[in-house]
């Protein structure tokens, strides 16, 4: 029943979001409405999740009752604005878009459109991988997936008591969208699903922008599809690493800053930035970078709104509030709990010279000098690292691709197109078209560790749009089909490099060797399968799923690494953090109060000895790649 409710309410959300998009952009093409739909839908879900999570009412029954009301309000407003006939006409038009694209591609003999079919296949396969594999990638099992599990377990967005600082401090949007996909059926099968729509968003933004910049329809569609086929995107899209969402949302925000200021574009831009800021802290940084540009556009919008400025000021305020609703919660919570909105990083406030508290200096992760910001290529040799990553280093194709750039198509086709657009800035006539594209590339590269492609996906968007500009200028003749074929071949090679590595290097990327087993597995076996060596062994995960009953408490201490392994697949247990690096008597008192069934404790510690000698704990196993040891407590 839970799955049926989830399907119905998700379709309601998508329907309401499409109506809003159709009311905002009735005269624009299907891509504009698709982009707006993919921005409005997560925003509506997050409004509901936060409205219930803040007072501690995030339970399936309340969510199922409130969500339709929240979805119905904008749907009703949009329906009244559109009218039945216009809404149905737009729906028929959007539904016919694939057929029109196929006709255009056949008429133009455009080979790049084949990438649309490939990208659709990749996304469907990614959805299958989400369905058959338990969450296994490094960062998600470490701290992303536990955010989802804690939200469902606690029924709230309260501060999480844990030893994993990123589970406490990280913005939650992608994880809360995953919680939406899991909370109705109370099943974790879709806890890695929430980036899939953002891959579609990234492709749609890239295609729409390329089309607006002069590319023909079929080629623009191929350009958008290529965004999905780049290894940093398609290898990460079936996890909650969040970088695909970040790249798509930053690209969408700048996309809506290209044209003459309008209220609808402002709303979409601010929604994109709000979703981005609520997904990762680099979103707050990019919001600050783009803030002056947005402020100037708002001023121009108000200047031209003669006779209705008061109403337009109110509209601007409402759009800013929408940004804050979907993007600011975690920063305020971090500030309230720690005195630092960007906790767990120590932050030095520019100009004031004040340092905000945190557990880590950014230099611990991103190569800058202690106390110095890694932003704007702040780490020593950062620019050369970037060039080596793009042109020299052999990539290792983990889902969080860190070296190798975006592959041959980016290095040898997209970068030259970006350079060509830069050279064209000598002519002011190109500024309106080229500057937003180049601005997206620049702001994307201004983040920490820009040599990691997972952090700079917006630069790939800019490169693909630049290719669309170049292709759109070519007259009919051998150059245009030649460029299309080169693009198709280089994108194919780039995709093949990433995909082939997953199969050829199964001793490194271990999950691939378990594909057949995972495909055939029952839901219970699927949730227990050890597909990579930092997950718990299958036999112990099966024991966890079979032995632990609803309400049983599972305890871990500060030695935990991959926290998601402590939760059952249906969220029936209660996972609690009990630090063991305290006085043994205090530790045992806390254990006695919680009455846990399983306890994870640092191996070799005084707390472990006390559990065995004074409480009769029975050894189960030591977690892989971790110093935490699991024990069963007597009833």
Order of alpha helices (4+ residues) and beta strands (2+ residues): alpha-alpha-alpha-alpha-alpha-alpha-alpha-alpha-alpha-alpha-alpha-alpha-alpha-alpha-alpha-alpha-alpha-beta-beta-alpha-alpha-alpha-alpha-alpha-alpha-alpha-alpha-alpha-beta-beta-alpha-beta-alpha-beta-beta
